[in-house]
Amino acid sequence: VSAKDQPGNLTLKTRKAAQGPQTSDRSEFRLQLEAKEKKALADRKKAEATLTALPPDYENPFPEDADDVDAPGPPSEASSDEDDDSDEEEALLRELEKIKKERIQEEQAKQAEEEKKRQAEQQERMLRANPLLMADGAVKRRWDDEVVFRNQAKNQPKAKRQFVNDPVRSEFHKKFLSKYIR
């Protein structure tokens, strides 16, 4: 039996005590957290109870006003002041509505003007893009449009390409030899 057939590791590695999960720490932490939550809930309930309930020895500092009820009575100066205030409020509200309408109209006019400008620019671009509609009639020429570069390959006859299975007799090989060897 070869040494390569023998198992290499005969013992399993085990965790040491410090490497294991700390379940005890987690449970202690959970207990502490639950205790804190209960305490906070109790404090919150106690605070709500003290705010809502009045102490039994609470005295009203103005007992003569305890039974007063606001009942409609004869008109007095206060009601006329209220009427003036309401009239002023109505006038202010009307003025506010007028200002809002003016702003809306200004915004619409501005949008319409911008739309007209955009359409005019688009029309101008379209006219400039079409060389037939240009006023001067000059067509922008390309750099290679000169007479020197025109029709250079027209005079040369086009070679008929045929497939040759032999790479030594192929057109590429013949051109290569004529170019680099001879």
C-alpha positions as CSV (number, residue, x, y, z in Angstrom):
1,V,0.0,0.0,0.0
2,S,1.4,3.4,-1.0
3,A,1.8,6.2,1.4
4,K,-0.4,8.3,-0.9
5,D,-3.3,6.0,-0.2
6,Q,-3.0,6.5,3.5
7,P,-5.3,9.1,5.1
8,G,-3.4,12.4,5.8
9,N,-5.3,13.7,8.8
10,L,-6.1,11.1,11.4
11,T,-7.6,13.4,14.1
12,L,-10.2,16.1,13.8
13,K,-9.5,19.6,15.0
14,T,-11.8,20.7,17.8
15,R,-12.6,24.1,19.0
16,K,-11.1,25.4,22.2
17,A,-13.2,26.8,25.0
18,A,-12.6,30.4,24.0
19,Q,-13.5,29.8,20.4
20,G,-17.0,28.5,21.0
21,P,-20.2,30.5,20.8
22,Q,-21.0,32.6,23.9
23,T,-24.6,31.5,24.5
24,S,-24.4,32.5,28.1
25,D,-23.4,36.1,27.2
26,R,-26.3,36.3,24.7
27,S,-28.8,35.1,27.2
28,E,-27.5,37.6,29.9
29,F,-27.7,40.4,27.3
30,R,-31.2,39.4,26.4
31,L,-32.3,39.4,30.0
32,Q,-30.7,42.8,30.6
33,L,-32.4,44.2,27.5
34,E,-35.9,42.9,28.5
35,A,-35.4,44.4,32.0
36,K,-34.5,47.8,30.6
37,E,-37.5,47.7,28.2
38,K,-39.9,46.9,31.1
39,K,-38.5,49.7,33.2
40,A,-38.8,52.2,30.3
41,L,-42.4,51.2,29.6
42,A,-43.3,51.6,33.3
43,D,-41.7,55.0,33.4
44,R,-43.6,56.1,30.3
45,K,-46.9,54.9,31.7
46,K,-46.2,56.7,35.0
47,A,-45.4,59.9,33.1
48,E,-48.6,59.7,31.1
49,A,-50.7,59.0,34.2
50,T,-49.3,62.1,36.0
51,L,-49.9,64.3,32.9
52,T,-53.5,63.3,32.4
53,A,-54.8,63.1,35.9
54,L,-55.0,66.2,38.0
55,P,-54.0,65.9,41.6
56,P,-57.0,65.8,44.1
57,D,-56.0,69.0,45.8
58,Y,-56.0,71.0,42.6
59,E,-57.8,74.4,42.9
60,N,-59.0,76.5,40.1
61,P,-57.3,79.9,40.5
62,F,-60.4,81.7,39.0
63,P,-63.5,79.9,40.4
64,E,-65.8,82.8,39.4
65,D,-65.1,82.1,35.7
66,A,-65.8,78.4,35.9
67,D,-69.5,78.7,35.0
68,D,-69.1,81.3,32.3
69,V,-70.5,80.3,28.9
70,D,-70.0,82.2,25.7
71,A,-73.6,83.0,24.7
72,P,-74.7,85.2,21.9
73,G,-75.7,88.6,23.3
74,P,-76.5,92.0,22.0
75,P,-74.0,93.4,19.4
76,S,-71.3,95.5,21.0
77,E,-68.1,97.2,19.9
78,A,-66.3,93.8,19.8
79,S,-68.6,92.4,17.1
80,S,-68.2,95.5,15.0
81,D,-64.4,95.1,15.3
82,E,-64.8,91.5,14.2
83,D,-66.9,92.6,11.2
84,D,-64.2,95.1,10.2
85,D,-61.6,92.4,10.6
86,S,-63.6,90.0,8.5
87,D,-64.1,92.7,5.8
88,E,-60.4,93.4,5.8
89,E,-59.7,89.6,5.6
90,E,-62.0,89.3,2.6
91,A,-60.3,92.2,0.8
92,L,-56.9,90.7,1.5
93,L,-58.1,87.3,0.2
94,R,-59.4,88.9,-2.9
95,E,-56.2,90.7,-3.4
96,L,-54.3,87.4,-2.9
97,E,-56.4,85.6,-5.5
98,K,-55.8,88.5,-7.9
99,I,-52.0,88.2,-7.4
100,K,-52.1,84.4,-7.8
101,K,-54.0,84.8,-11.1
102,E,-51.5,87.4,-12.4
103,R,-48.6,85.1,-11.6
104,I,-50.3,82.2,-13.3
105,Q,-50.9,84.4,-16.4
106,E,-47.3,85.6,-16.4
107,E,-46.0,82.0,-16.1
108,Q,-48.2,80.9,-19.0
109,A,-47.0,83.9,-21.1
110,K,-43.4,83.1,-20.3
111,Q,-43.9,79.4,-21.3
112,A,-45.6,80.4,-24.5
113,E,-42.7,82.7,-25.4
114,E,-40.2,80.0,-24.6
115,E,-42.1,77.5,-26.8
116,K,-42.1,80.0,-29.7
117,K,-38.3,80.5,-29.3
118,R,-37.7,76.8,-29.2
119,Q,-39.8,76.3,-32.4
120,A,-38.0,79.1,-34.2
121,E,-34.6,77.6,-33.2
122,Q,-35.7,74.2,-34.4
123,Q,-36.9,75.6,-37.7
124,E,-33.6,77.5,-38.2
125,R,-31.6,74.3,-37.5
126,M,-33.8,72.4,-40.0
127,L,-33.2,75.1,-42.7
128,R,-29.4,75.1,-42.0
129,A,-29.2,71.3,-42.1
130,N,-30.7,71.1,-45.7
131,P,-28.1,72.4,-48.2
132,L,-30.8,72.8,-50.9
133,L,-32.6,75.4,-48.8
134,M,-29.6,77.5,-48.0
135,A,-29.6,81.0,-49.4
136,D,-26.0,81.2,-50.6
137,G,-26.2,77.8,-52.3
138,A,-22.6,76.9,-51.2
139,V,-22.4,73.3,-50.1
140,K,-20.0,72.5,-47.4
141,R,-17.3,70.4,-48.9
142,R,-15.4,67.5,-47.3
143,W,-11.7,67.5,-46.9
144,D,-11.2,64.6,-49.2
145,D,-13.4,66.1,-51.9
146,E,-10.5,67.6,-53.8
147,V,-9.7,66.5,-57.3
148,V,-6.5,64.8,-56.2
149,F,-8.3,62.2,-54.2
150,R,-11.2,61.6,-56.6
151,N,-11.6,58.4,-58.5
152,Q,-8.2,56.9,-57.9
153,A,-9.4,53.3,-57.9
154,K,-11.6,53.7,-61.0
155,N,-8.9,53.1,-63.6
156,Q,-7.5,49.9,-62.0
157,P,-9.2,46.8,-63.1
158,K,-10.9,44.8,-60.4
159,A,-9.4,41.3,-60.1
160,K,-11.7,38.4,-60.1
161,R,-11.4,36.6,-56.8
162,Q,-11.4,32.9,-56.9
163,F,-11.0,30.5,-54.0
164,V,-7.8,28.5,-54.1
165,N,-7.4,25.7,-51.6
166,D,-3.6,25.9,-51.8
167,P,-2.2,28.7,-49.7
168,V,1.0,28.9,-51.8
169,R,-1.0,29.7,-55.0
170,S,-3.5,32.1,-53.4
171,E,-3.7,35.7,-54.4
172,F,-2.6,36.9,-51.0
173,H,0.6,34.8,-51.1
174,K,1.4,36.0,-54.7
175,K,1.0,39.7,-53.6
176,F,3.0,39.1,-50.5
177,L,5.9,37.5,-52.5
178,S,5.9,40.3,-55.1
179,K,5.8,43.0,-52.5
180,Y,8.4,41.7,-50.0
181,I,10.6,39.1,-51.6
182,R,11.3,40.4,-55.2
